[in-house]
Amino acid sequence: MNSRTYGQAAAPQGRWAGRSPNVDIGLLLIVGLLGIFGLTALYSASDGDSALIQRQAAITGLGLIAMLLVAQLDLRLVQRFAPHIYLGGLALLALVLAFGVEANGARSWLNLPGLPSFQPSELMKFIIPGMLAAYLASQPLPPRFPRILVAGLLVLLPAGLIVLQNDLGTAMLVAMAGFFVLLLAGMSLRLIAFGGLLALLASPVWFLFYAQEHQKNRIRSFIDPYNDPAGAGYNIIQSQIAIGSGGVTGKGFGEGDQSRLDFIPESHTDFIFAVIAEEFGLAGALALLGLFVLLLWRGLRIAVNAGDMFARLLAGGIVLIVFFNVYVNMAMVIGLLPVIGLPLPLISRGGTAIIAFFIGFGLLMSIEADSRKGSVRNR
């Protein structure tokens, strides 16, 4: 086949590729199964609260729509407008400090027309990877110290604003999102070790002079929850009882005593994994973990096959921050980490958090489509 014939044969395929929606079927299937799993667990945790389930189903549906819309974005536009999106996120965080609504001890929400309980800090978990990926990919890698310093400031500014909202858990996730992108960009392991040592040395100072009393109690209860079983240690004790009583196969859907009798605190949000482990046992917990592992595997494949450094850093940052959120929540619920108030992605009740995760998955689909079209163009 000569080049003229090849070009004529390839033209219809190129036009079709341009029209076809950017949908990664494997990723869509995994995310859909997680959404169904979440609605099932929430139905049991809420004792069949139809209003709550309908709201969660509507948010999940909106999230799926947002994911599919974001997936159609041209990746070059995402890279170009990343600084503008970052500045918009900072402006929203500043608005929260000025006009935000407080709930559960944190001032993290804005009540906007048509968007009640909007939480801008959740969006920063995915805005930060986009901003840092655009900044770092514009110069040769690995980044030198001045660029790492600038990147650190780009992360610390929104993280600091979130700390002022008294939402330490989300601030930690935002900081880790930035760290993951720097790590993927090739930041020196020696510098990482030095930063870890500084954080370790600063921890006692923070605990003694800056940590609030409820934060100190959470750390004390992590070390020994039975030191205050009716207070700070109550959450983790009840969670561990629920998980242990579930055994291998669980007590059955809707039959968990700890969740049905409201012994598990925050069973709709932070501790929903304890409800799953009690009712579906080790088998159900491993099935859920398996779905998250499949999500990690699919996301990492998209990152590895990405067409350029910006896409690779963005995809890797999104995947790692999602999986880190999953790890922290599960470790917190079973007592391997202090309780810091992080929901389980796509499973816990939520609004902005769920939409934010779907937007992240939409970006992964856009990256996958961009790399696939790049492969077709390069043939």
C-alpha positions as CSV (number, residue, x, y, z in Angstrom):
1,M,0.0,0.0,0.0
2,N,1.5,3.3,-1.0
3,S,1.4,6.5,1.1
4,R,-1.4,8.0,-1.0
5,T,-3.6,4.9,-0.5
6,Y,-2.7,4.7,3.2
7,G,-3.7,8.4,3.7
8,Q,-7.0,7.8,2.0
9,A,-7.8,4.8,4.1
10,A,-6.8,6.4,7.3
11,A,-8.8,9.6,6.9
12,P,-12.2,8.2,7.9
13,Q,-10.7,6.6,10.9
14,G,-9.2,9.9,12.0
15,R,-12.5,11.7,11.6
16,W,-14.3,9.0,13.6
17,A,-11.6,9.1,16.3
18,G,-12.1,12.8,16.6
19,R,-15.9,12.4,17.1
20,S,-15.9,9.5,19.4
21,P,-16.4,10.3,23.1
22,N,-13.4,10.0,25.4
23,V,-14.7,7.2,27.6
24,D,-12.5,4.6,29.2
25,I,-14.8,1.6,29.5
26,G,-12.7,-0.2,32.1
27,L,-12.4,2.8,34.3
28,L,-16.1,3.6,33.9
29,L,-17.0,0.1,35.0
30,I,-14.8,0.1,38.1
31,V,-16.1,3.5,39.2
32,G,-19.7,2.5,38.5
33,L,-19.3,-0.7,40.7
34,L,-17.8,1.4,43.5
35,G,-20.7,3.8,43.3
36,I,-23.2,0.9,43.5
37,F,-21.2,-0.5,46.4
38,G,-21.3,2.9,48.2
39,L,-25.1,3.2,47.7
40,T,-25.6,-0.3,49.1
41,A,-23.5,0.3,52.2
42,L,-25.1,3.7,52.8
43,Y,-28.6,2.2,52.6
44,S,-27.6,-0.2,55.4
45,A,-25.7,2.4,57.4
46,S,-28.7,4.8,57.3
47,D,-31.2,2.0,58.1
48,G,-32.9,2.6,54.7
49,D,-33.2,6.4,54.8
50,S,-34.8,6.9,51.4
51,A,-34.2,10.7,51.4
52,L,-30.5,10.2,52.1
53,I,-30.1,7.4,49.5
54,Q,-31.9,9.5,46.8
55,R,-29.7,12.4,47.5
56,Q,-26.6,10.3,47.3
57,A,-27.8,8.6,44.1
58,A,-28.5,12.1,42.6
59,I,-25.0,13.3,43.5
60,T,-23.4,10.1,42.1
61,G,-25.4,10.7,38.9
62,L,-24.2,14.3,38.7
63,G,-20.7,13.0,39.4
64,L,-20.9,10.6,36.5
65,I,-22.1,13.4,34.2
66,A,-19.3,15.6,35.4
67,M,-16.7,12.8,34.8
68,L,-17.9,12.3,31.2
69,L,-17.9,16.0,30.5
70,V,-14.4,16.5,31.9
71,A,-13.2,13.5,29.9
72,Q,-14.0,15.4,26.6
73,L,-11.7,18.3,27.5
74,D,-8.6,18.8,25.4
75,L,-5.7,18.1,27.6
76,R,-3.8,21.0,26.2
77,L,-6.5,23.3,27.5
78,V,-6.3,21.8,30.9
79,Q,-2.6,22.4,30.9
80,R,-3.0,26.0,29.7
81,F,-5.6,27.0,32.2
82,A,-4.2,25.2,35.2
83,P,-2.8,28.4,36.7
84,H,-6.2,30.1,36.3
85,I,-8.0,27.2,37.9
86,Y,-5.5,27.3,40.8
87,L,-6.1,31.0,41.4
88,G,-9.8,30.4,41.3
89,G,-9.4,27.6,43.9
90,L,-7.4,30.0,46.2
91,A,-10.1,32.6,45.8
92,L,-12.8,30.1,46.9
93,L,-10.7,29.1,49.9
94,A,-10.4,32.8,50.9
95,L,-14.2,33.2,50.6
96,V,-14.7,30.2,52.9
97,L,-12.6,31.9,55.6
98,A,-14.7,35.1,55.2
99,F,-18.2,33.7,54.7
100,G,-18.0,30.0,55.3
101,V,-20.4,27.9,57.3
102,E,-19.1,25.8,60.2
103,A,-20.0,22.1,60.7
104,N,-18.4,19.4,62.8
105,G,-15.8,21.9,64.1
106,A,-14.5,22.9,60.7
107,R,-15.3,26.0,58.7
108,S,-15.1,24.5,55.3
109,W,-18.4,25.1,53.5
110,L,-20.0,27.8,51.4
111,N,-23.8,28.0,51.0
112,L,-24.1,29.2,47.4
113,P,-27.3,29.5,45.4
114,G,-28.1,26.1,44.0
115,L,-25.0,24.6,45.7
116,P,-25.7,24.2,49.4
117,S,-22.8,22.8,51.4
118,F,-20.2,23.4,48.7
119,Q,-16.7,22.5,50.0
120,P,-13.9,24.1,47.8
121,S,-11.1,22.4,49.7
122,E,-12.1,19.1,48.2
123,L,-11.5,20.4,44.7
124,M,-7.9,21.4,45.6
125,K,-7.0,17.7,45.9
126,F,-7.1,17.6,42.1
127,I,-6.3,21.2,41.3
128,I,-2.9,20.9,42.9
129,P,-1.7,18.0,40.8
130,G,-2.8,19.9,37.7
131,M,-1.0,23.1,38.7
132,L,2.2,21.4,39.7
133,A,2.2,19.1,36.6
134,A,1.8,22.2,34.4
135,Y,4.6,24.1,36.3
136,L,7.1,21.2,36.5
137,A,6.5,19.9,33.0
138,S,7.4,23.3,31.5
139,Q,11.1,22.7,32.3
140,P,13.6,19.8,32.2
141,L,13.2,17.2,34.9
142,P,14.2,16.3,37.6
143,P,13.4,19.7,39.0
144,R,16.2,21.7,40.7
145,F,15.9,23.0,44.2
146,P,14.6,26.5,43.3
147,R,11.7,25.0,41.3
148,I,11.0,22.5,44.1
149,L,10.8,25.5,46.5
150,V,8.3,27.3,44.3
151,A,6.3,24.1,43.9
152,G,6.3,23.7,47.7
153,L,5.0,27.3,48.1
154,L,2.2,26.6,45.6
155,V,1.1,23.6,47.7
156,L,1.6,25.3,51.2
157,L,-0.6,28.3,50.3
158,P,-3.9,26.3,49.8
159,A,-2.9,23.8,52.5
160,G,-2.4,26.7,55.0
161,L,-5.8,28.2,54.1
162,I,-7.4,24.8,54.7
163,V,-5.7,24.4,58.0
164,L,-7.2,27.8,59.0
165,Q,-10.6,26.2,58.3
166,N,-9.7,23.7,61.0
167,D,-9.7,20.8,58.4
168,L,-6.4,19.2,59.0
169,G,-7.3,15.9,57.2
170,T,-8.1,17.6,53.9
171,A,-5.0,19.9,54.3
172,M,-2.9,16.8,54.6
173,L,-4.4,15.3,51.4
174,V,-3.7,18.5,49.5
175,A,-0.1,18.6,50.7
176,M,0.3,14.9,49.8
177,A,-1.1,15.6,46.3
178,G,1.7,18.1,45.8
179,F,4.3,15.7,47.2
180,F,3.2,12.9,44.9
181,V,3.7,15.0,41.8
182,L,7.1,16.2,43.0
183,L,8.0,12.6,43.7
184,L,6.9,11.5,40.2
185,A,8.9,14.4,38.7
186,G,12.1,13.0,40.2
187,M,12.6,15.0,43.3
188,S,15.8,13.9,45.0
189,L,15.4,11.1,47.6
190,R,17.9,12.8,49.7
191,L,15.7,15.9,49.8
192,I,12.7,13.8,50.6
193,A,14.6,12.1,53.5
194,F,15.7,15.5,54.8
195,G,12.1,16.8,54.7
196,G,10.8,13.7,56.5
197,L,13.4,14.1,59.2
198,L,12.4,17.8,59.7
199,A,8.8,16.8,60.0
200,L,9.6,14.1,62.5
201,L,11.6,16.5,64.6
202,A,8.9,19.2,64.4
203,S,6.1,16.8,65.5
204,P,6.7,17.0,69.2
205,V,6.8,20.8,69.0
206,W,3.5,20.9,67.1
207,F,1.9,18.5,69.6
208,L,3.1,20.4,72.7
209,F,2.5,24.0,71.6
210,Y,0.2,24.1,68.5
211,A,-2.1,21.1,68.5
212,Q,-5.6,21.7,69.7
213,E,-7.0,19.6,72.5
214,H,-9.2,17.4,70.3
215,Q,-6.2,16.7,68.1
216,K,-4.1,15.7,71.1
217,N,-7.0,13.5,72.3
218,R,-7.1,11.7,68.9
219,I,-3.4,10.9,69.1
220,R,-3.7,9.7,72.7
221,S,-6.6,7.5,71.8
222,F,-4.7,6.1,68.8
223,I,-1.9,5.0,71.2
224,D,-4.4,3.6,73.8
225,P,-8.1,3.9,72.9
226,Y,-9.1,2.3,76.2
227,N,-7.5,5.1,78.2
228,D,-10.8,7.1,77.5
229,P,-13.2,4.5,76.2
230,A,-16.3,6.7,76.5
231,G,-14.6,9.8,75.1
232,A,-11.8,10.1,72.6
233,G,-11.3,6.3,72.2
234,Y,-15.0,5.5,71.7
235,N,-15.0,5.8,67.9
236,I,-12.1,3.4,67.3
237,I,-13.3,0.9,69.9
238,Q,-16.8,0.6,68.4
239,S,-15.3,0.4,64.9
240,Q,-13.0,-2.4,65.9
241,I,-15.8,-4.3,67.6
242,A,-17.9,-4.0,64.4
243,I,-15.1,-5.2,62.2
244,G,-14.2,-8.1,64.5
245,S,-17.8,-9.3,64.8
246,G,-18.2,-9.5,61.1
247,G,-16.0,-12.5,60.8
248,V,-15.3,-13.9,57.3
249,T,-18.7,-13.7,55.7
250,G,-20.4,-11.0,57.8
251,K,-23.7,-10.8,59.6
252,G,-25.7,-10.1,56.5
253,F,-27.0,-7.0,54.7
254,G,-28.8,-4.7,57.2
255,E,-28.0,-7.1,60.1
256,G,-25.0,-5.3,61.7
257,D,-25.8,-4.7,65.4
258,Q,-23.1,-2.0,65.8
259,S,-24.4,0.0,62.8
260,R,-28.1,-0.7,63.2
261,L,-28.1,0.3,66.8
262,D,-26.0,3.4,66.1
263,F,-22.9,2.4,68.1
264,I,-20.6,3.2,65.2
265,P,-20.1,7.0,65.1
266,E,-20.1,8.7,61.7
267,S,-21.3,5.5,60.1
268,H,-22.4,7.4,57.0
269,T,-19.1,9.0,56.4
270,D,-15.7,8.4,58.0
271,F,-16.5,4.9,59.5
272,I,-18.6,3.4,56.7
273,F,-15.9,0.8,56.1
274,A,-16.7,-0.6,59.6
275,V,-20.3,-1.1,58.5
276,I,-19.2,-2.9,55.4
277,A,-16.8,-5.2,57.4
278,E,-19.5,-6.0,60.0
279,E,-22.3,-6.8,57.5
280,F,-20.2,-8.4,54.6
281,G,-17.3,-9.7,56.6
282,L,-13.7,-10.1,55.5
283,A,-15.0,-11.2,52.1
284,G,-16.9,-8.0,51.5
285,A,-14.0,-5.9,52.7
286,L,-11.6,-7.7,50.4
287,A,-14.0,-7.3,47.5
288,L,-14.1,-3.5,48.1
289,L,-10.4,-3.3,48.4
290,G,-10.1,-5.3,45.2
291,L,-12.1,-2.7,43.3
292,F,-9.8,0.0,44.6
293,V,-6.8,-2.0,43.6
294,L,-8.3,-2.4,40.1
295,L,-8.8,1.4,40.1
296,L,-5.2,1.9,41.1
297,W,-4.0,-0.5,38.4
298,R,-6.1,1.1,35.6
299,G,-5.0,4.6,36.7
300,L,-1.3,3.7,36.8
301,R,-1.6,2.1,33.3
302,I,-3.0,5.4,32.0
303,A,-0.2,7.3,33.7
304,V,2.5,5.0,32.2
305,N,1.0,5.3,28.7
306,A,0.4,9.0,28.9
307,G,1.7,11.0,25.8
308,D,3.8,13.6,27.6
309,M,5.2,14.6,30.9
310,F,2.3,16.9,31.9
311,A,-0.2,14.1,31.4
312,R,2.0,11.6,33.1
313,L,2.5,13.7,36.2
314,L,-1.2,14.7,36.4
315,A,-2.4,11.1,36.0
316,G,0.1,9.8,38.5
317,G,-0.8,12.5,41.0
318,I,-4.5,11.8,40.7
319,V,-4.2,8.1,41.1
320,L,-1.8,8.3,44.1
321,I,-3.9,10.8,46.0
322,V,-7.1,8.7,45.5
323,F,-5.4,5.6,46.7
324,F,-3.7,7.4,49.6
325,N,-7.2,8.7,50.7
326,V,-8.4,5.1,50.6
327,Y,-5.5,3.8,52.6
328,V,-5.8,6.5,55.3
329,N,-9.5,6.0,55.7
330,M,-9.2,2.2,56.1
331,A,-6.2,2.4,58.3
332,M,-7.9,5.0,60.5
333,V,-11.0,2.8,60.8
334,I,-9.1,-0.4,61.9
335,G,-6.8,1.6,64.3
336,L,-3.6,1.8,62.3
337,L,-3.7,5.6,62.1
338,P,-5.2,8.3,64.3
339,V,-8.7,9.4,63.4
340,I,-8.4,12.5,61.2
341,G,-11.8,12.6,59.5
342,L,-11.4,11.5,55.9
343,P,-14.3,9.8,54.0
344,L,-13.9,6.7,51.9
345,P,-13.9,7.8,48.2
346,L,-17.2,7.1,46.4
347,I,-18.4,5.1,49.4
348,S,-19.0,7.6,52.2
349,R,-21.9,10.0,52.1
350,G,-20.8,13.3,50.6
351,G,-21.4,16.0,48.0
352,T,-18.4,18.1,46.8
353,A,-16.0,15.2,47.7
354,I,-17.8,12.8,45.4
355,I,-18.0,15.3,42.5
356,A,-14.3,16.1,43.0
357,F,-13.3,12.4,42.7
358,F,-15.4,12.0,39.5
359,I,-13.7,15.0,38.1
360,G,-10.4,13.4,38.8
361,F,-11.5,10.2,37.0
362,G,-12.7,12.4,34.1
363,L,-9.2,13.8,33.8
364,L,-7.8,10.3,33.7
365,M,-10.2,9.5,30.8
366,S,-9.1,12.6,29.0
367,I,-5.4,11.6,29.4
368,E,-6.1,8.1,28.2
369,A,-7.9,9.4,25.1
370,D,-5.1,11.9,24.4
371,S,-2.5,9.2,24.5
372,R,-4.6,6.9,22.4
373,K,-5.1,9.5,19.7
374,G,-1.4,10.4,19.9
375,S,-0.6,6.7,19.1
376,V,-2.9,6.8,16.1
377,R,-1.3,10.1,14.8
378,N,2.2,8.6,15.2
379,R,1.5,5.5,13.1
